[in-house]
């Protein structure tokens, strides 16, 4: 299996798509306008204590106060408070390695004994704001790398349970224990298995430096304020999933491409040439067939094999997936074997959908009924196998007597939702449009306005692929006539995101030119 990463950088958002054998398996979209990303560290202010919940609400600058439970304070919270006090009193940053750590907090304690309203505390985003809820916080500060997670104010080393070899676990623990600075804790990740001491030492130094570089901001900060911003979503995703199976990483922005190339050169110098700048005429997502896959995979109904399909519904509390055989008909197979075959294919698509949409919480799947226990057990094993590569923590229960499978999956950010139905761009849902034969006249009028009024001489026109084909057909096409008549540098770009009679103009630097006409309905 080969993997590719496609990064589409637009003025308002960045879209990151992961392809496995050309099939879309992960999609991330991050607003360029800033967000409360998992891993960001803030100096927050306690706004309200909730003794009944043993929790507090903390202001970190979000419209909704963030939630901090007592158990998320971390056992080293007393040391963090002592560190903050030293910063305030001495007006300089104390060296963590020379500090004497405070006793751990009582696991059965009360939030009211530790915090008070108005107190400023150092916190980190554990879950992004979801629906009407604010961010979920932790006071156990950590810095994630590819091979390890660094935790200041705690002096212990732990190893991922996914590393099964007892000898390897002991090697890694002893190795990290010998090279880590005092008063820093380390969680060794699965990716560290088999890695050399030089690789681990290099990353450890990078993570310690990250703490040293940002901790100074506490001195000048006034709550609420951002102390440390987690690595951009592109690099963060790459950090978790990068492997030798990546053949290419395609990026349509030179700055982001440079950031990714720098990161890859650090973690895998031999793979630094996989980063490629994309400069094609087509939008990057269209060029790699991603736009079409998005439209077909994010609807309520998802077809997957020989007419079979899934119905996906979701509420605030849970997701429900119904498996249907559709108009599928195989005379050679009986009802039981046919149901088993459809369910196996459905399990493959469901595992892909959970990862693609980043669905979390409780997922209930209504498979087609099967009477044989052997088939039910094989289906469970198949689902466990398919989800073994899912980075989100999850738990899969066997089928109930009603044929329902329950899955819980970690949710740290909102579920990916993309509208696959389109509002008519010319009638705006009213049901009446101008005569389509006049559409090319409208385009020419806009080109005339651009050239003679706005004095723009070089631009590109994005239109639906069918319309683009019509505009460019023949030796003396409409495009040719427009370029000659108005003496302009015009590019016509087919764009699958646009409706039939929708258009967007861009200047030579790739900035959209706003030419939206008023809605005229007669």
Wavefront OBJ file of the C-alpha trace (Angstrom):
o trace
v 0.000 0.000 0.000
v 1.311 3.452 -0.935
v 0.277 6.710 0.700
v 0.219 10.278 -0.542
v -0.457 13.539 1.260
v -2.157 16.379 -0.630
v -2.192 19.857 0.952
v -4.472 22.547 -0.473
v -3.629 25.988 0.961
v -6.326 28.629 0.411
v -6.628 32.146 1.904
v -9.363 31.069 4.354
v -8.487 27.447 5.105
v -6.019 24.617 4.647
v -7.278 21.214 3.478
v -5.148 18.116 4.078
v -6.041 14.864 2.354
v -4.418 11.461 2.892
v -4.656 8.980 0.017
v -3.940 5.272 0.301
v -3.690 3.614 -3.101
v -5.434 6.741 -4.511
v -8.398 6.285 -2.133
v -9.232 9.123 0.251
v -8.929 7.885 3.860
v -8.360 11.061 5.916
v -9.456 14.646 5.437
v -8.614 17.597 7.687
v -9.698 21.194 7.218
v -8.230 23.991 9.331
v -9.362 27.612 9.262
v -6.618 30.135 8.541
v -8.363 32.564 10.882
v -7.066 30.773 13.971
v -8.567 28.050 16.134
v -8.179 26.393 19.523
v -6.055 23.461 18.382
v -5.249 20.465 20.552
v -1.822 21.046 22.127
v -2.035 24.836 22.397
v -0.902 26.132 25.818
v -2.624 29.125 27.429
v -2.309 31.195 30.554
v -5.958 31.057 31.610
v -7.997 32.594 34.401
v -10.354 30.568 36.599
v -13.856 31.997 36.095
v -16.034 29.602 38.079
v -15.668 26.607 40.391
v -18.150 23.718 40.202
v -17.683 21.617 43.379
v -20.558 19.296 42.393
v -18.662 18.357 39.210
v -15.257 18.682 40.933
v -14.272 20.926 38.034
v -13.665 24.533 37.048
v -14.455 26.739 34.067
v -11.421 28.629 32.789
v -11.257 31.626 30.449
v -8.725 31.004 27.665
v -10.153 33.526 25.216
v -12.852 31.324 23.657
v -16.461 32.554 23.540
v -17.291 29.631 25.843
v -15.256 29.088 29.001
v -13.117 25.939 28.856
v -13.757 22.943 31.135
v -11.067 21.657 33.511
v -11.788 18.605 35.695
v -9.872 17.912 38.912
v -8.476 14.660 37.501
v -7.044 16.645 34.563
v -4.946 18.856 36.832
v -2.173 16.258 36.737
v -0.293 14.897 39.741
v 2.439 17.529 39.254
v 0.066 20.513 39.525
v 1.605 21.729 42.811
v 4.996 21.991 41.099
v 3.496 23.997 38.231
v 1.894 26.450 40.698
v 5.217 26.765 42.523
v 6.956 27.463 39.213
v 4.419 30.196 38.333
v 4.915 31.786 41.763
v 8.700 31.796 41.321
v 8.289 33.507 37.958
v 6.100 36.212 39.516
v 8.311 36.756 42.575
v 11.775 36.675 41.036
v 10.838 38.256 37.720
v 12.997 35.706 35.937
v 12.515 32.212 34.628
v 13.852 29.562 37.047
v 15.631 26.542 35.603
v 13.361 23.517 35.816
v 16.264 21.115 36.325
v 17.282 22.917 39.527
v 13.794 23.037 41.036
v 12.694 20.845 43.889
v 9.410 19.274 42.825
v 6.435 19.552 45.158
v 4.471 16.527 46.426
v 1.835 15.151 44.085
v -1.767 16.270 44.585
v -4.295 13.936 46.211
v -6.165 11.940 43.567
v -9.290 12.024 45.747
v -9.053 15.761 46.443
v -11.461 18.605 45.710
v -11.112 21.335 43.074
v -12.011 23.964 45.706
v -8.916 23.044 47.744
v -6.582 23.657 44.796
v -8.049 26.547 42.766
v -9.821 29.813 43.478
v -11.791 32.182 41.246
v -9.548 34.719 39.501
v -6.436 32.539 39.766
v -4.168 32.389 36.706
v -3.086 28.879 35.685
v -1.155 27.271 32.861
v -3.403 24.955 30.821
v -3.334 23.024 27.541
v -6.133 22.241 25.073
v -7.038 18.536 25.317
v -10.176 18.703 23.113
v -11.207 21.365 20.648
v -14.570 23.150 21.056
v -17.290 20.766 19.856
v -20.854 21.870 19.088
v -22.016 24.147 21.934
v -19.214 23.086 24.286
v -16.043 25.045 24.967
v -12.560 23.501 24.854
v -11.608 20.695 27.273
v -8.432 21.447 29.213
v -5.639 19.671 31.009
v -3.086 21.234 33.363
v -0.584 18.440 32.641
v 1.550 20.296 30.101
v 3.128 18.132 27.388
v 4.975 18.474 24.083
v 4.401 15.734 21.505
v 7.092 14.530 19.154
v 7.180 11.645 16.723
v 8.958 9.253 19.096
v 8.037 10.604 22.515
v 5.956 13.018 24.566
v 7.790 15.348 26.957
v 6.074 16.275 30.260
v 7.766 18.968 32.402
v 7.550 18.858 36.234
v 7.436 15.070 36.490
v 10.436 12.734 36.790
v 9.482 9.393 35.309
v 9.635 7.406 32.047
v 6.808 5.250 30.671
v 6.592 3.166 27.502
v 3.676 2.658 25.114
v 1.781 -0.582 25.780
v 1.729 -1.225 22.027
v 5.438 -2.091 22.168
v 5.099 -5.765 23.040
v 8.743 -6.824 23.296
v 9.854 -6.840 26.934
v 13.501 -6.427 25.900
v 12.714 -3.422 23.663
v 10.618 -1.782 26.370
v 13.464 -2.181 28.867
v 16.011 -0.852 26.334
v 13.983 2.254 25.582
v 13.201 2.952 29.223
v 16.852 2.657 30.273
v 18.044 4.678 27.286
v 15.664 7.616 27.869
v 16.274 7.533 31.610
v 19.991 8.022 30.959
v 19.673 10.981 28.552
v 16.656 12.958 29.760
v 17.166 16.081 31.911
v 16.103 16.058 35.556
v 12.466 16.974 36.365
v 11.246 16.073 32.877
v 8.975 13.080 32.293
v 8.843 11.166 29.009
v 6.215 8.905 27.441
v 7.864 6.754 24.768
v 5.580 6.360 21.733
v 5.170 3.264 19.561
v 7.148 4.894 16.721
v 10.277 4.777 18.916
v 10.483 0.995 18.654
v 13.841 0.004 17.172
v 15.106 3.586 16.859
v 18.736 4.523 17.525
v 19.832 6.543 20.531
v 20.934 9.408 18.245
v 17.400 9.781 16.801
v 15.772 9.738 20.231
v 18.314 12.116 21.756
v 17.877 14.598 18.886
v 14.102 14.716 19.327
v 14.364 14.953 23.112
v 16.578 18.034 22.763
v 14.107 19.610 20.321
v 11.208 19.091 22.761
v 13.154 20.465 25.752
v 14.140 23.507 23.689
v 10.475 24.002 22.765
v 9.637 24.321 26.467
v 12.592 26.637 27.146
v 11.742 28.885 24.180
v 8.105 29.427 25.167
v 8.082 29.381 28.956
v 9.492 32.923 29.035
v 6.186 34.249 27.693
v 4.554 33.525 31.066
v 6.414 36.439 32.634
v 4.879 39.046 30.319
v 1.557 37.324 29.662
v -1.770 38.523 30.996
v -4.546 35.959 31.158
v -6.082 34.873 28.902
v -3.170 34.620 26.500
v -1.546 32.088 24.173
v 1.809 30.790 25.446
v 2.546 28.056 22.915
v 0.862 27.293 19.610
v 0.937 23.676 18.510
v 2.650 22.872 15.231
v 0.410 23.612 12.232
v -2.145 20.937 11.401
v -0.178 19.870 8.327
v 3.039 19.156 10.221
v 1.151 17.738 13.236
v -0.709 15.246 11.026
v 2.517 14.371 9.252
v 4.236 13.811 12.602
v 1.735 11.107 13.529
v 1.308 9.310 10.209
v 4.614 9.719 8.379
v 6.040 6.403 7.260
v 8.238 5.021 4.469
v 5.060 4.208 2.527
v 4.640 7.920 1.722
v 5.622 8.231 -1.901
v 4.875 11.927 -2.348
v 3.607 14.956 -0.448
v 1.999 17.472 -2.816
v 1.629 21.105 -1.684
v 0.313 24.086 -3.654
v 1.926 26.731 -1.415
v 5.691 27.300 -1.326
v 5.849 28.472 2.312
v 3.921 25.454 3.639
v 5.946 23.202 1.330
v 9.151 24.584 2.846
v 7.872 23.989 6.416
v 7.000 20.384 5.599
v 10.314 19.809 3.822
v 12.211 21.150 6.856
v 10.294 18.853 9.198
v 10.780 15.786 6.980
v 14.510 16.541 6.680
v 14.722 16.444 10.503
v 12.756 13.247 11.167
v 13.699 11.318 8.004
v 16.552 12.959 6.053
v 16.566 10.152 3.495
v 12.916 10.951 2.606
v 13.181 14.744 2.227
v 12.706 14.538 -1.558
v 9.114 13.268 -1.231
v 7.832 16.864 -0.850
v 6.665 18.223 -4.215
v 5.466 21.719 -5.146
v 2.238 21.621 -7.151
v 1.823 24.326 -9.779
v -0.687 22.765 -12.194
v -3.536 24.720 -13.786
v -6.270 22.569 -12.200
v -7.106 23.028 -8.488
v -4.908 20.563 -6.583
v -7.842 18.608 -5.108
v -9.414 18.209 -8.560
v -6.104 17.080 -10.056
v -5.808 14.168 -7.609
v -9.483 13.170 -7.842
v -10.191 14.232 -4.257
v -13.088 16.624 -4.910
v -15.129 13.870 -6.561
v -14.412 11.455 -3.701
v -15.457 14.073 -1.135
v -18.783 14.599 -2.901
v -19.465 10.854 -2.988
v -18.255 9.969 0.527
v -19.674 12.662 2.809
v -23.387 12.378 2.084
v -26.041 10.723 4.200
v -26.044 7.772 1.769
v -22.745 6.120 0.833
v -22.617 3.329 -1.761
v -19.756 0.851 -1.490
v -20.118 -2.384 -3.496
v -22.487 -3.872 -6.076
v -25.380 -1.586 -5.168
v -25.039 -2.006 -1.386
v -25.043 1.208 0.630
v -24.806 2.781 4.087
v -27.153 5.280 5.705
v -25.239 7.458 8.182
v -27.099 9.555 10.747
v -25.653 11.408 13.723
v -26.898 13.227 16.803
v -25.172 15.027 19.656
v -24.786 11.765 21.608
v -24.169 9.056 19.021
v -23.866 8.020 15.382
v -26.045 5.396 13.729
v -25.011 3.487 10.594
v -27.482 1.249 8.760
v -26.173 -1.369 6.310
v -28.381 -2.109 3.270
v -27.870 -4.624 0.482
v -29.756 -2.406 -2.008
v -30.626 -3.953 -5.371
v -27.786 -6.443 -5.081
v -28.726 -9.920 -6.254
v -26.506 -12.995 -6.390
v -28.407 -16.142 -7.184
v -25.454 -18.410 -6.351
v -25.407 -17.262 -2.721
v -28.079 -17.970 -0.168
v -29.497 -15.314 2.126
v -27.022 -16.029 4.947
v -23.890 -16.030 2.762
v -25.077 -12.976 0.841
v -25.671 -11.060 4.096
v -22.232 -12.097 5.361
v -20.528 -10.913 2.166
v -22.319 -7.526 2.238
v -21.484 -7.072 5.931
v -17.766 -7.721 5.333
v -17.697 -5.136 2.550
v -19.671 -2.733 4.740
v -17.178 -3.167 7.600
v -14.362 -2.066 5.281
v -16.245 1.077 4.216
v -17.356 1.858 7.793
v -13.768 1.682 9.095
v -12.824 4.110 6.320
v -15.753 6.434 7.093
v -14.953 6.597 10.823
v -11.424 7.699 10.036
v -12.411 9.967 7.142
v -15.141 11.876 8.991
v -13.280 11.618 12.305
v -16.460 10.334 13.926
v -16.222 10.008 17.700
v -18.261 9.060 20.742
v -20.676 6.140 20.442
v -21.239 4.538 17.015
v -24.029 1.967 16.578
v -23.971 -0.151 13.410
v -27.025 -2.097 12.248
v -25.592 -4.901 10.122
v -27.760 -7.219 8.029
v -28.971 -10.101 10.240
v -26.871 -13.276 10.218
v -27.877 -16.480 11.985
v -24.496 -18.267 12.021
v -22.296 -17.579 15.037
v -19.221 -18.251 12.897
v -20.118 -15.395 10.555
v -20.802 -13.042 13.461
v -17.418 -13.800 15.033
v -15.595 -13.375 11.727
v -17.279 -10.013 11.193
v -16.082 -8.825 14.616
v -12.532 -9.993 13.864
v -12.642 -8.275 10.478
v -13.745 -4.968 12.009
v -11.002 -5.187 14.663
v -8.436 -5.859 11.929
v -9.669 -2.961 9.757
v -9.543 -0.508 12.654
v -6.170 -1.655 13.970
v -4.487 1.158 12.014
v -6.821 3.839 13.398
v -4.794 6.247 15.574
v -7.846 7.267 17.640
v -8.457 5.121 20.733
v -11.462 2.866 20.212
v -13.301 -0.137 21.600
v -15.403 -2.595 19.576
v -18.099 -4.779 21.148
v -19.405 -8.058 19.637
v -22.719 -8.056 17.779
v -25.754 -8.062 20.052
v -28.640 -10.496 19.579
v -30.315 -7.785 17.482
v -27.358 -7.644 15.073
v -26.045 -4.324 16.394
v -22.344 -3.570 16.816
v -21.309 -0.821 19.238
v -18.054 1.093 18.867
v -16.657 3.869 21.035
v -14.045 6.078 19.390
v -11.995 8.911 20.840
v -13.240 12.372 19.908
v -10.842 15.315 20.307
v -12.163 17.654 17.601
v -15.483 18.243 15.816
v -16.628 15.648 13.308
v -15.836 16.528 9.708
v -19.042 17.603 7.969
v -19.173 18.569 4.299
v -22.372 19.443 2.441
v -22.578 17.283 -0.669
v -25.789 18.841 -2.014
v -25.487 22.210 -3.703
v -27.760 25.239 -3.740
v -28.318 26.539 -7.235
v -25.779 29.377 -7.645
v -27.960 31.263 -10.113
v -31.481 31.040 -8.621
v -30.441 30.683 -4.946
v -33.214 28.169 -4.324
v -35.971 30.253 -5.944
v -36.415 27.872 -8.868
v -36.071 30.414 -11.693
v -32.907 31.367 -13.553
v -31.875 33.475 -16.490
v -31.751 31.678 -19.806
v -28.613 29.501 -19.747
v -27.847 30.368 -23.395
v -27.068 33.878 -22.134
v -24.465 32.663 -19.632
v -21.536 33.177 -22.014
v -22.762 36.737 -22.606
v -22.659 37.260 -18.823
v -19.069 35.991 -18.719
v -18.040 38.289 -21.560
v -19.666 41.222 -19.770
v -17.632 40.470 -16.652
v -14.423 40.232 -18.722
v -15.257 43.601 -20.322
v -15.769 45.114 -16.844
v -12.496 43.647 -15.565
v -10.463 44.936 -18.516
v -11.995 48.353 -19.151
v -13.170 49.394 -15.666
v -10.814 47.617 -13.249
v -7.862 47.638 -15.693
v -7.005 43.996 -14.981
v -5.012 42.528 -17.853
v -4.130 39.068 -16.576
v -6.569 36.773 -14.766
v -8.060 33.265 -14.671
v -11.700 32.224 -14.943
v -12.842 29.190 -12.907
v -16.010 27.557 -14.241
v -17.692 24.143 -14.242
v -15.787 21.554 -16.345
v -18.712 21.169 -18.804
v -18.901 24.930 -19.378
v -15.098 25.117 -19.647
v -15.208 22.477 -22.392
v -17.843 24.510 -24.283
v -15.920 27.779 -23.910
v -12.678 26.193 -25.206
v -14.057 23.979 -27.978
v -12.884 24.449 -31.551
v -9.994 26.285 -33.162
v -11.679 29.678 -32.847
v -13.192 29.106 -29.445
v -14.963 31.662 -27.256
v -11.828 31.835 -25.139
v -9.736 32.626 -28.224
v -12.196 35.354 -29.318
v -12.268 36.946 -25.848
v -8.482 37.038 -25.594
v -8.184 38.632 -29.003
v -11.057 41.111 -28.554
v -9.960 42.390 -25.129
v -6.210 41.788 -25.500
v -5.915 39.995 -22.157
v -4.060 37.080 -20.626
v -6.969 34.751 -19.854
v -6.821 31.233 -18.435
v -9.946 29.077 -18.243
v -9.739 26.599 -15.352
v -12.268 23.733 -14.973
v -13.298 23.600 -11.288
v -15.371 20.667 -9.999
v -16.498 22.568 -6.905
v -18.556 25.034 -8.960
v -22.142 24.678 -10.206
v -23.063 24.718 -13.897
v -23.667 28.466 -14.095
v -21.258 29.541 -11.395
v -17.999 31.393 -12.004
v -15.070 32.871 -10.052
v -12.358 35.224 -11.327
v -8.824 35.234 -9.850
v -6.018 37.728 -10.445
v -2.493 36.724 -11.451
v -1.523 36.276 -7.774
v -4.359 33.842 -7.116
v -6.593 36.278 -5.201
v -10.320 36.131 -5.864
v -11.802 39.148 -7.665
v -15.239 39.893 -6.190
v -17.697 40.284 -9.077
v -20.823 38.805 -7.501
v -23.865 40.265 -9.194
v -27.051 41.203 -7.388
v -29.844 38.664 -7.290
v -32.426 39.760 -9.819
v -35.582 37.680 -9.832
v -38.418 38.830 -12.013
l 1 2 3 4 5 6 7 8 9 10 11 12 13 14 15 16 17 18 19 20 21 22 23 24 25 26 27 28 29 30 31 32 33 34 35 36 37 38 39 40 41 42 43 44 45 46 47 48 49 50 51 52 53 54 55 56 57 58 59 60 61 62 63 64 65 66 67 68 69 70 71 72 73 74 75 76 77 78 79 80 81 82 83 84 85 86 87 88 89 90 91 92 93 94 95 96 97 98 99 100 101 102 103 104 105 106 107 108 109 110 111 112 113 114 115 116 117 118 119 120 121 122 123 124 125 126 127 128 129 130 131 132 133 134 135 136 137 138 139 140 141 142 143 144 145 146 147 148 149 150 151 152 153 154 155 156 157 158 159 160 161 162 163 164 165 166 167 168 169 170 171 172 173 174 175 176 177 178 179 180 181 182 183 184 185 186 187 188 189 190 191 192 193 194 195 196 197 198 199 200 201 202 203 204 205 206 207 208 209 210 211 212 213 214 215 216 217 218 219 220 221 222 223 224 225 226 227 228 229 230 231 232 233 234 235 236 237 238 239 240 241 242 243 244 245 246 247 248 249 250 251 252 253 254 255 256 257 258 259 260 261 262 263 264 265 266 267 268 269 270 271 272 273 274 275 276 277 278 279 280 281 282 283 284 285 286 287 288 289 290 291 292 293 294 295 296 297 298 299 300 301 302 303 304 305 306 307 308 309 310 311 312 313 314 315 316 317 318 319 320 321 322 323 324 325 326 327 328 329 330 331 332 333 334 335 336 337 338 339 340 341 342 343 344 345 346 347 348 349 350 351 352 353 354 355 356 357 358 359 360 361 362 363 364 365 366 367 368 369 370 371 372 373 374 375 376 377 378 379 380 381 382 383 384 385 386 387 388 389 390 391 392 393 394 395 396 397 398 399 400 401 402 403 404 405 406 407 408 409 410 411 412 413 414 415 416 417 418 419 420 421 422 423 424 425 426 427 428 429 430 431 432 433 434 435 436 437 438 439 440 441 442 443 444 445 446 447 448 449 450 451 452 453 454 455 456 457 458 459 460 461 462 463 464 465 466 467 468 469 470 471 472 473 474 475 476 477 478 479 480 481 482 483 484 485 486 487 488 489 490 491 492 493 494 495 496 497 498 499 500 501 502 503 504 505 506 507 508 509 510 511 512 513 514 515 516 517 518 519 520 521 522
